[in-house]
Each structure stands twice: as C-alpha cells, then as structure tokens.
Amino acid sequence: MSGGSDPYVYPGTNTLKNLANIRDPQELTTFEAEATLRRVLELLRRPIQGNFDTAYLKAIHKHLFQDVYPWAGRFRTTVLAKREFEGGPVIYFTEPHLLEYEAERIFSALHRATPLRGIPSHRFAREAATLLAGLNTLHPFREGNGRTQRAFVQAVAQKSGHSLYFDTVSRERMVRASILSTHGDPSMMIRLFQEITDADRVKPLRRAIAFLEANGFKWNDIYIATTTPGQTYTGRLVGRDQDAFMMRTVADQIIIGKQSDIQPEARSEDQLSFTASWPEPKTAI
C-alpha cells in the first residue's frame, strides 16, 4: 500500500500513525520494539486469561501494542499484502470483511481438536503448527501479527502443558515456513514446531546461536535448524561442540547435526556430505 491509499499511515509517507507521533520509520521501529518487549515480559509473568478465541487474540494484540498504536486490539479494515523477500511473490492475506468469520472458523477447529493436554509433544507440534499457519494466513492486524500469533500459540501450549521455544527460531526460517504454509504447504512449519518442542534439538541450537551471537553473526537473517532424519546435506564444517556440530550448507543454511553422523577426523573448514540419522522428536522439554 502507498501512503495515499492507506489510512493507517501518515499522508505522503509509509510510517504508521502512532501514539508517540513518530514520523521517522526507523525511530518508530526502535520505539515499537522497546515498548512491546516490556509488554511481552508482562505477559510471561501474568498471562491473559481467556478462551483462545477471537476476543483472546485481540486482547493479546491490544496488550502488546497499547503503547504504540491507537488501533491496538482491533482487526484491520484494509487489504493487506506483503512481499516477504526481494523478487518473491506478493502474498495477499484474508480480506477485511472475512476476518471475523475466518478467525471464528480457526478457533472453532481448535476447540474441536483432540484435547492437547497429555498428548505427545510431536502430536502437539503438528496441532500448534496448523494453528499458527492459520493465524498467519489470517494476518488480521495492520501490524504486529507475528508477535501476536506467537504469543497466542505460546499461551495455548502453556495451558496444554507443553513448551515452545521460539527463541531458537530465526526470522528467516519463520518467514520461509510462513510463506509455504500460506501457499498450502505446512511441512516446514510442522518441522519447525517438532524441533522447538524437543529438548534434544533445542539445546544444541541454543549453543550454536550463542556462539554465533558471540562472534557478531546475524543469525536471525539466515535459515538455521537441526538436521532432518534421512536428509542428505553437503557443505562446510564450521565447528564441533559437545555431541553436536555446525555446518554451512551449499544452500547457505546453518545446520546443527549429531557428531556421530560425520567422520571423527573431519576438521573446521572441511567439505563434507552426510545423511542425517537424528531420531524423530519424542522428548518434550
């Protein structure tokens, strides 16, 4: 949308109208990040109580963005489209007049689903991935959909006795999974959720991310994940840590695998190829 056709932005700009009346987009981004971080921490300490329905989704958005946007907690009234990456296709989200209906459909399906408490983590991962994919296609707010969706799914997980660790999901990976799910392919999103409910995968991922951050590497801008059982990988060995190793693939991804999958004599910078044997996720954190 352009500034001339979008009532949510200041005329002649692409800056969203905000409570602080900030006109510079970079300054607004910083202000929004700081304001919402405080509210995220509040939600972690005192979760909002509700029935995991449309009203609950709106309540989360209102809480997170109450200091930033005057329309916090209200569904958008304009068409929303996004080009997720340079040269990629434009994705159109649910039309404004269908938002309430589609949201009700998603939440009704959630409440009809098999009770999520007590089911194995790999089954919960599939249900959670389906929920997030549906919310992403909805994209009901003018801004802040990703943070609101994750907070909603996180709340469902906590209520169901499961844990989700979004801190190990890079922005690039979430974008790719979201694009595929919007086009009807939930496989990458399901795989993502299987990983962030599995202790054996989260632990080495966290160590890898800590290493990358310590070396000034912007890990959020690259696809980073643990290996998928049965898949073959080719690339350059970055290093080893405890029972895991890090690899930069020919597809420019960072992959964390089990040391037992590669030759013990392999050293950093060596080129290698292997097929992953990591077992399917079974253990909940």
N, C-alpha and C positions, 0 to 999 in steps of 0.2 A: 504494500500500500504506500501511497505517497502522502506527504503532509497535507495535500489539498483534499484528499478523499477520506482521510482517517480522522474521525472526531476525537480519538484518544491522544493525538499528538498536537503540539503547538503549531499553529499555522506556519507553513513555509519551512518546517523542519521535520526531522524524523525522531524527535525527542518526545517521549511520552509525558503527558501532563502529570505533574506530581505535586504532592503536598508541600514540598520544600521549594517549589517553583524553580527548580534547577533546569537551565536551558542547555547546558553542555552535556552531550550524551555520555562521555567518559566519566564526568563527575557524577552523573546520575547512576551509572553502573556501580561506581565505588560506594556511593551513598546507599544504594539498594542492597548491595552485598553486606554491608556492615549492619544495616537495620534488620534485615531478615535473619542474619546469623544470630542476633540476640533473641529473636522470636523462635528460631529453631531450638535453641538451647532451653527456652521456656517450655516448649512442647515436650522435650525429652524429660524434663523434671515433672511437669504437670500435663499429661496428655489430655486432650479434649475428649469429653465423654459424648457418645452418640451412637447411632445405629448403622454406621457405614452406608449412608445413603447420600442423596444429593445435598441435603442440608449439611451433612457432616463434611463433605468435600468443600462446600462454600465456607464453612466455619474455619477449616484449616487455612484456606487461602486468605480469608479476612484476617486471621491471627498473624500470618506470616508477613503480609504486606500492608497492615493497617497504618504503618508509619510512612508509607511511600506513596500509595495511590488512593485517590478518593473513591475509586470503584472496587476496592478490595472486597472480595467475597461475592461479587456479582458476575454472572456469566456475561460474556461479550455480546455485543449487539451488531457486530460487523463480521464480514467474511475474513477468515484468517488463512494465510498461505505462507509457506516457508521453503526457501531453497537451502537445504541442510549443508551443502558443500558446493564449491565453485564448479560450475559446469553441470551440476546434477539437476535432476528434475524438480519442478516445483510441486510441493505437496499441499493439497487443499484439505483442511480439516472440516469437521462437521459444520454444516451451515447453522447460523444462529437460531433460526426458527425450529431446528430439530434438537437443540442441545438438551433441553429438559427431558424430551421423550427418550433420546438415546441414553442419557445418564440413568434414567429410571430402568431402562432395559438392562444396562450393565449391572446395576446394583441388585435388580431382581434376580438376575442369573447368579450373582454372588451369594445371595441368601438361599437360593435353591440348591446350591452346590452341597456336596458331601461335607459334613462338619469338618472344619480344618484342624481343630484341636485333636491331637493324638495321632494324626496320620504321619507317615514317614516324611522326612524332610524333602526327599526327591519328588514325592507327590505334591507336597505343598508348593515346591518350587514351580511346578507346572501351573498350578492354580494361580499363584501370585503373578507369574509371567503373563498369563492370559488377562488378568485384571489390569496390569499396568499397560499392556498393549491396547486394551480397550479404552483406557483413560487417555492414552496418548493420541489415539485416533480422534477422540472427542475434542481435546485441546480447548476446553470451554472458556478459559480466561484470556484476556488480551495479552497478558504477560505473567510469567511465574508458574506456568503449567508443570514443568519438570519437577521443581521443588515441591509443589503441592501434591503431585501424583506420588512421588516417592514417600512423602510424609504419610499419605493415606495408606499406601500399601504397607509401610512400616508399622502403622498402628494396627492394621489387620493381623500382621504377623505377631505382634506382641500379645494381642488379645487371644490368638490361637496357640500361643506357647512356642512359637518359632522365632528364630533370629535371622535378620537380614543385615548384611554388612556392605552397604553402598559405598563405604569409604574406599573399597578396593576396586571400584568400577571407574575406569577412566571416562572422561567426557566423550572421547572419540568412540569408545566401544558402545556407550549408551546411544549415541547418535546413530551408529550403524544398525544396532538392534532395533531401534525405534523406526527407522526408515523401512527396514524389511517387514516389521510387523504391520506397519501402515499399509504395505502392499500385500498383506495376507500371508506372510511367511513368519511364523512366530519362533522358528527353530533357534535363532541366535539369542532371542530374549529368554527362551526356556533354558538354554545352555548357561546363560549369564546367571539366572536365578539358581540353577543347580550348583553353581560354583559358590555363590555368596551365602549358601546355607550349609556348606561343607567345610568343617574345621580343617581337614587335611589339605584343602586348597587355599583357604583364606590365609592361613599362617605364612606359607612361603610367599604369597602375593604381597602381604604386608611388609615382609622383609625386603622384597625386591623394590617396592615403592619407596621404602625408607632409604634404601641405597641410592635410588635414582634422584630423590629429592636432595640427599646429602651432596650429590655431585652436580646439582644445578640443572638436572634434566627435567624438562616439562612433560612429565609422564601423562598428564591429563590429555595431551594432544596426540596421543598415539594409542593404537589398539594394544592392550596388554591383558593377557589371560593365561590360565594354566592350560596344559595340553588336553586335547580331546582323545579319549581312548580309541585306538585303531587308526588315527590320522597320522600321515607321514609329514614330517617337517624337514626343511632344508634351510640352512643359514649359518651364521657365525656365532660361536660360543662367546658369551660376554664374561661369564664367571660362574663359580660354584659357591654354594652356601649350605652348610649342613647337608641335608639329604636332597636338596634341590639344585637346579642350575638355571641360568638365564641365557636366552638365545635371541638374537636379532635375525628374523627370517628374511628370505629373499623378497617377501611381500611387505617388508618394512613393518613388521609387527614384533612386539616383545612377547616371548613365550616363556613360561616357567614350567619346567618339567622335572621328572624324577631322575636323580643321578644314575640310577640303575638302568635307565634307558639308553645311556650313551657310553662310549668307551672310557674306561677309567684313565687312560693315558691322554685323553683329549685335554687341551690347554686353551686358555683365553685366546681369541682371535682365530682359532682353528675353524675351518669349514667342516660341517658335518651334516649327516642326514640320518633320521631315525624314525621309527614308528612308535607312537606313544602307547604305553601299557597301563597308565594310571587307571585304577578301577573306577567304575561308575560311582558317583557320590552316594554315600549311605549315612554318614555321620553328621548329625546336627550339632552345632556349637552350643 
